[in-house]
Amino acid sequence: MLEGIRSGIGILTSLGVVLPVFAVVGLGFLGAYVWRRAGSSHSLMTRLWQLFHGKQECKDPVIGEFLDEQGALLQFRFTTGVRARTRQQAQALIRWTRENNEDMAHVAACGPYFDLEKVELKAEDQLPNGWLLLARFFAAIVFFTLSLTAAWGIAFWDDAVLQMKKSKVFFSINATSAKRFGVAEKLSLDQCSNQTAADSTFSPEDREIVCKLLRSDGLASYINETVKSQRLALAFLLLAFAFFCRELTVWFLQGVSSQEMLRRLRGRKRLEGPLALVEPGGNPQTHDSRHDGAVGTPTRK
């Protein structure tokens, strides 16, 4: 009973220590996310300054205006995901989206295919074509499949994967049987005991090695250590595959978004072409040399 009570108190004590650690780690990840999305540590440094110095406003008008401008720019970056370099560039982007009936989220979705310096979508020859988008899509599917395979191996693969030194044959083994890759049949421990049993899984030389391994006393511990190493390797592969899958997916979606924006902009230009010749009252504009900037002959009254 006493041991049980101490154990329960120990758990509560450990939770009291662990929870603040998790809170600090969580705040750290949150701060890193804000830093990465906004592209600056200005907001984090401002919070730290207010924590130790208080929320007193800057008395210098020039510096105060600069800090307010930086805060507004970083708020724009964080909320929209668009890395505007300056306040003027952010304002130009806002004007462009209004004039072209586009959403700022779509500008952010285009990624590098939207030129922030020129404040316009890049030229068509600089955008990915359909074949390139298809290649990116299939590459993302491949890495997604590899990620799922690695995750499945970590969770469910309990056999040790080995290779014969001489024949270079890969096979998996557990405490009771071994199986060569690409072959459905297994070589069990009972088959090793029965010398007359036929086996098409391994060659006679490899069969002898596998049977010797199945009969060994240290097989269980050897398999456990090997499986741990395999899962560690699969965890690194999972992170690598997941990273490339994410990057390819983002790359693919940026290309799709840029092509969609290009079609929308072209469609609006086609619609605005004929409408530009019509006055708000609905009457077609007539040609008048007075609006051409050319010098005309005087008319008699």
Secondary structure, 3 states (H helix, E strand, C coil): CHHHHHHHHHHHHHHHHHHHHHHHHHHHHHHHHHHHHHCCCHHHHHHHHHHHHCCCCCCCHHHHHHHHHHHHHHHHHHHHCCCCCCHHHHHHHHHHHHHCCCCHHHHHHHHHHEECCCCEECCHHHCCCHHHHHHHHHHHHHHHHHHHHHHHHHHHCCCEEEECCCCCCEEEECCCEEEECCCCCEEEHHHHHCCCCCCCCCCHHHHHHHHHHHHCCCHHHHHHHHHHHHHHHHHHHHHHHHHHHHHHHHHHHHHHHHHHHHHHHHHHHHHHHHHCCECCCCCECCCCHHHCCCCCCCCCC
